[in-house]
């Protein structure tokens, strides 16, 4: 993870714009995240705190995060102590991954009080704590650490706040020019640099060492640290299937590079899709398991039906055996286990050996084959019907599984409701909504200003295509691939809008990670829903096809 001490220094500087801002709203989307809405410099800004073990971070965000109907206890406590308060200072000690927000607030009777909101960004040990600044006591924290878990410090309400243990490392910014020359004259490797100097992750250690090969040590080091402190160029790099991010240029990498205006935008790009996926997993883990189990059952059933079909396809042989036996009733003796007869249906009239039961008469043996023929004929029709239904069910559940994979937390309940309406799943015990709400497809704006809607589940797909969309507006869907319905709210969209809508269609489909994805588009009037078909299923005609490659960065830019 590159949210190291150097990145934390850059972030603490960027967040200085929130100093003197007023905390107007507080939300807690889940057990690991808190969002503050802050009014500063004449604008509202959302500040996200996350203590996720893999995505721990703090930054401003432009993304919308679904909040629960009932706020958790920690959220209520934050509202009580700091909502309406003003941020007086934002500080970071050295290059530690700890940022402290000093907040001037008021208590229940209107007296001024001072609080500290401390985010500790330390992987699985990350935490967010609210502290009474006057006596340095912990009011509460997202994660509690009793003495049995951590002997160095106790993190519980009422306990004195003890900072995480500091690393005994030097700061590059405190060294003189001569000390820098002596340090890098030793030809340090990345591991030695990390062990000796505060704030470095392997990414930034390798970056500095690369720069030292191009410039003399003092200039290279001063320039690098100055870029870190001034947040010169938030950078995102994709190379060999991996992503890297930094507050400065990563000259030692040669992958695809994208630069952003702020660290907040950079981290939205890096973490939002992953964090959203994790939020959905917390809410829909049981639903994913259920869908996978049902798919496994259906695929096993499909294999068994194929074997039954192969057996049933012997019906012509059963009919032939019955007729040959009837034509040769007096040509074999009672008690025989097989009989060789001439196949007069064949041009070569070859001999056919027919198994028979020695306990049955010739007529009974012939009738037995006729019975097998009739049963196989009936079974063949039923098996083919079952195969078609099983194939449809597999496609339907695979489509739902894909929708769960790409859903936002708000979409999950609609998927559960759909399964309940289909009689496939019982709804979990939960408070009923006061009144049914209309599905809300996600909205995007193309580069040329045209509105594009995307259905994230089948309820939204049907509502978008047959309720919201107009007859002559453009409808898109991935060709023969489970995915979302996409509608361009224009009868004559420009080429840029059409390509961007096709990219949205490919991105919100099972082919999200693929390249050159085929996307069909046509007017909504050419899209029909067959009678009795499952939610989200349609047929369409008069279509044309585009080939696009999904790009998450473009999708985030289009999001309304």
N, C-alpha and C positions, 0 to 999 in steps of 0.2 A: 504494500500500500504506500502511495506517495504522499499521503497526508501526514508528512513528517514535521519535525520542528521548524524547518525552513518554510514549508507551506503554511504552517500555523502562523508564522511571523507575517507572511504576506496577507493572510486572511485577516489577522487582527488589525492590520493597517487599513485594509479595504473596509472593514466594519466601522471604522472611525466616523464615517458619514452618518452613522446612527446615533452618535453621541448627542445628547440633549433631546433625542426623540422620545415621544410618549408611547407607552405600551397601551394600545387601545383594545386589543382582543388577544385571547390565549386559547389555543386548541391543543388537544392531544389525540392525534389520529389513531395511535396504538400504543402498546406498552413500551416502545423503544423510541418514539418520536414526540417532539413538542414543537409547536409553531407559534411564534409571537407575531402579531401584526403591529407594526410600529409606524407612527406618524412622525416623519422627520423630513426637514427641508421641503415642506409643502407637498409631500407625496406619501402614500401608504406603501410600506415594504414588508414582505413576509420573511421572517427569519426562522430557518429550520435548524433544530438541534436533533441529532440522531446519535444514539449509543448502540447502534447495531454492531455486532461483533466484527462484521466484515465491512460495513459502510459507515462507521462512526465519523461524524463530521459536523461542522456548523457553517452555514452560509445563507445568504439571501437567495430566495427562490422565486421564480415566476410561475411555477407549476401549481396546479390545483390538487389538493390532497383531500380525499373524502374523510369526513369526521364522523364519529359515532353519534347516535342520537343522545345517548347519556354520557356526559363527560366523566372520565375516570377520576379517582380521588386526588391524584397528584395534580391534575389539571385544575380541579376545584380549589386546591390549596394555593396554587400559583395565582389564580384569579383573586383569591382573598388577599394575598400579600403584595402582589406587584402590578396587577391590572390597574391602569391609570397612573402608574408611576413613570418617572423620567429616568432615562439612562444617563448617568453623570460621567461615566468613564468606562473604557474597554481596554483591558491590559493583558499582557502576556509576560510572564517572568522568563527572561532569557530566551532560550529556544525550546522550552518545555511545551508539550502539546496540551496546554491548559490555558483557557481564556476565561477571564473573569469580567462579568458585567456588573458594575456598581449601579444600583438603582435607588433613587430617592422616591419613597412612596409614603402612604399614610395608612394608619391602622384603623380599626373599626370606629374609634371615637374622633378620628380626624387629626390625630397627632402625627407629626413627621417621623418616619422611621427609615432606616437604611438597611437595604438588603443586598445580598450578592447572589448572582446566578452564575454558577461555575460549571463549565463544560470540560470534562477530562476526556481527551481523545486518545484512547490507549487500547484499541482493538477490543478483545473480549472483556477487558477490564474497564471499558469506557463507562462514564457515569455523568449524570446531570444533577447538581445539588443546589438547593436553596438554603442560604445561610443568613443568619441574623448578624449583620456586620458589626453591631455594637458589642456583642459578647462572643463573636466567632463560634456560635453554636449552630449545629445543623438543624434546620427546621424540618426538612425532609429531602429525599432523593429518589430518583427513578429506580435505583438499585441499592439494596441494603447489604451491608457487609458486617455480620456479627464478629466478635473476637475469635470465634472458633474457625472462621474462614480466613481472616486476615489478622495476623498478630501485630503488624506494624501500626495499623490504624483501624478504628471502628467507625463504620458509616451507618449511623442510626439516628433517628430524631432525638435531639437533646444532647448529643455528644459534641465535644469540641472538634471543630474541623481541622484536620491535619492534612497538609498537602501531600500528594504522592511523592515518594522518595525521589530526590533529584539525582540525576546521573553525574558522576564525577568526571565531567569532560570539559575541555577547553572550548572557548568561543573563537571562531576565526576572526570575528570583528574586533576582538580585543588585542590581537597580536600586532606588533610593530612590523614595519617592512622587513627589517633584518630577521626577525623571528620567522616571518613567512618564508623568506629565502632559505633559511636553515631547515625549516620543516620540510619543504618540498624538494630540497636537495637530497633527501633520503629515498626518493623514488617510492613513495607510498603506494600501496594498492588499495582498492576500494574498501576492503574489510578493515584495514588499518586506519583509514580515514574515518570510517564510521565509529570505530572504537575510541578514537582519540578526540574527535570534535563533535560538539553538540548539534543536534538537529538534522543530521544526515541520514537519509535512507540510501539503499544501494543505487536507486535511480539518480539522485543528485550527486552522490559520490562519483559515479561513473561520468556524469556530465562535467563536473569540475576537473577531474583527471584528464578528460578529453580536451578541455580548453587549455590545460597546462601544456599540452603538446604543441599548441599553436602560438601561445604567447608566454612571455616570461611570468614567473609565479605571482609577483605582487600585482601586476596589472590584471592578469586573468582572475585572481581571487577577488580583488576589490571590485572589479566589474561584475562578476558573478553575484557576489553578496549584495551589491547595490541593486541589481535587477530583482533579486529576491525581495528586498525590503520595499522597493518602490513599485512592485507588481508591474513590471514593464510589459509583459506579454503572456497572458494566460494561454497555454498551449495544450492541445490534445493531439496525440499521435497514435495511429494504428499501424502495427508492424507485426508480421508473422502471426496474425490472429490474436494478438494481445494489444491492450490499450494502455497508454501512459499519459499522465497529466502533470503539469508543472506550472508555476507562476512565471516561468521564463522559457526561452527557447531551449529545446533539447537538441543540441547540435550533434550529439553522438549517435542519434537515431536517424535512420533514413526512410522511415515509413511515410504514410499519408498524414500530413500535418494540417490541423485546423486551429485557427486562432480566434479567441473570443474577447469581448470588450471587458468582461469582469470575471473574477473567480467564481462568482455565483452562477453565471451562465455556464461556465466551464463544468462545474460540478453537477449542474442540472443535466448536462449532456452525458457526463460519465456515469452518474448514479441513478438518475430518475427512473429509467426503465427497469434497472435491477431492483431498486428499492420498491417500486410499484409491484413487481413480480413477487417480491418477498411478502409484501402486505397481503397480496391475494393468496399466497400459500398459507399464511396464518389463518385466513378466513375460509379457504376452500380446500384445505388439505384432504378432508374427508370426502369431499365431492370428487376430487381428482382420483382418489383411491377407488371410489365406487365406480366411476366411469371406466377405469382401467380394468377392474374386475369383470364388469359387464362385457367389455370388449373382448377380454380373454375367453369368456364363456361363449360368446357369439362366434369367435374364430374357431374354437374347438367344435362347435356345432356345425360350422361350415365344412370342416374337414370330414366329419361323420356323414353329413348329407352327401358329400361327393362320393364317399365309399358306397353309400346306399344307392346312389344314382348308377354307379358302375355295375352294381349287382342287378339292379332293376332293368338295366339295358340288355340283359340276357333274355328278355321276353320273346324276341323273335326265335331264339333257340328253343325255348320251351314250347312255342307253338309248332315249330318244325318237328320236334320229338313227338309231340302228341299226334300229329297227322301221320307221321311215318309209322308210329305204333298201330294206329287204327287201320292203316293199309296193310299191315303185316301181322294181324292178330293170330293167324294160324301157322306162322313161320318160326315160332320159338316155343320151347317147352316150359311148362309150369315149374317154378322153383329156380329158374335161371337168374343170375345177377346182372347180366347184360345181354344185349342182343345186337347182332350185326345186320343191318338192313341197307338196302340200296336207296340212295337219296335221289329219287326221281325228279326233284326240283332242280338238281344240278345238271348242267350240260354234259359233264363228264360221267354222271351217274356213279360217283364214287361210293364206297361203303362207309356207313356211319355207325359207330358203336354207341348205343344208348344205354345208360345205366337204368336198371329197373329193380323193383323190390320183389324178392322171391316169395314174399307172403301175399302178394297181390296178384289178381288175375290180369291178363293182358289188357282188358278193357279198363280195369281200375288203374293200371299204370298209365294208360293213355289219358284217362280223366285227371289223374294227378298232375300231369304236365299241363293240361288245359287250365286247371285250377291255378297252378303257378303262373301261367301266362296272364290270366285275368287279374291276379293279385299284383303282379309286376306292372301291368298296364295301369292299374289304379294308383299304385305306389309311385309310378313315374310322374304322373300328373301332380300328385301331392308333394313329392320331393322337389320338383321344379318350382312349385309355388312357394315352398318353404325356403328354397335357395334364394329366390328373388326377394322374399321378405327379410331373410337374414342379411343379405347384401345391403338392402336399404337401411336396416337397423344399424349395421356396422358403419355405414356412411354417416348416418345421423349422429351416432355417438362419437365418431371421430371428429365430426364438425363441432359438437359440443365440447369435446376435450380440447380442441384447438381454441375455441372461444374462451374457455377457462384459462388456458395458458396466457392469453393476451388480454384478459378482462381487467378492468379496474375493480376495486372492491365494491363499488356501487353496482356493477353489472352482475355480480355473483348471485344476489338474491333473485334477480329476474330469471337467471338460468335455473335456480332451484324451483321457482314458481312454475316455469315451463315444464320441468320434469314431473312436478306434482300434477299439473293439469293433464299430462299424458299418462298418468297413472303409474309412472315408473319409480317415483321416489316420494317418500313422505316428508313434508316440511318439518324442520326442526321446531321445537317449542320456542316460540318467540312472541313478543308483543305484536299484535296485529296492527297494521297501519290503519289510521283513522278512515282513510278513503283511498281507493285505488289511484295510483299515479300513472300518468302517461309515460311510455318509454321515452327516453331522451337520447337519441343518437348523438355521437360526438361530432362537434363542429370544427371545421378547419377553414382557413382563408387562403386561396391560391395567391401566388406572387402578383397576379394581376387584379386581385381584389374580389374574386368570385367565391361565393359560399359553397363549400363542399361538406356533405354530411356522411357519416360512416356509422353503420349499425354494428355494435359490438357483441350482440347476441341475437338469437332468432326473434325475440319479441321486438327488438329495435329494428331488425331487418324488415320484418313484415310491416311494421308501422311506418318505416321510412319509405318503403317502395310503394305501398298501397294507400297510405293516408297523407303523408307529407308531400311526397314527390308528385309533380304535375306530369301530365301525359307526354309532353314533348321535351321534358328535361332528360339529361343523359344519365343512364344507369350503367354501372360497371361491376364486374365480378371476375375473379380469377378463373381461367378456363380449366374445367375438370379438376379443380382443386378446392377443398373446403376453405371458405373465407367469408368476409363481410360483404354486405350490400353497400355500395357507394353511389351517391347521387350528386351530380353537379347541378346546382340550382340555376341552370341556364340552358336555353334551347340551342344556342350557338356558341359554345365555349371556345376560347382561343386555344391554340395548340399547346401553349405552356400549361394552362389549366388542365387540359385533357391529360397531359403526361403526368402532372402532379397528382391528379385524382387516380390515375392508373398505379402510381407508386404507392398511394395510400391503400389501394385495393390489394396490391401485392404484399405490403407490409402487414396488413391485418388479415393475413391468411396463413395457411400451413406452410407456404413457401417463403416465409419471412427471411430465412437465412440463405435462400437460393439466388441465383443470378439469372437474368434474362427470363423473367416470369411472364407467361402469356396472360393477358388481361383482355376479356371481351367487353365491348361497350355497345350499347344500343339505346334507343329511346324507351322510356318507361312504358309507353303504350304497347311495346312488343314483348313485355314481360307478363307472364300469366302464372297463376297459382292453380295447379290441378285440384279438382275436388277431392277432399279427404286426405290431401297430402300433409306431411308433418310441417311444423312451424319452420319458417326459413327456406323451405323448398320451393323452387320456381322453375319454370321452363321459359326460354326466350329464343327469339329468332331475329333475323335481319341484323345480326351482329357483325362488328369488325373487331380485329385483334391488334393489340399493342404489346410490345415486349419491353419490360422495364426491370430494373434492379433496385430493390428496396434500399433506402438510405435513411437510417434513424435520425441523422442530423437534419435532413430536409423535412422529415415528418414533424419534428419538434418545432421547426421554424414556421410550419404551416398551422400549427395548433392555435386555435382562436383564444 
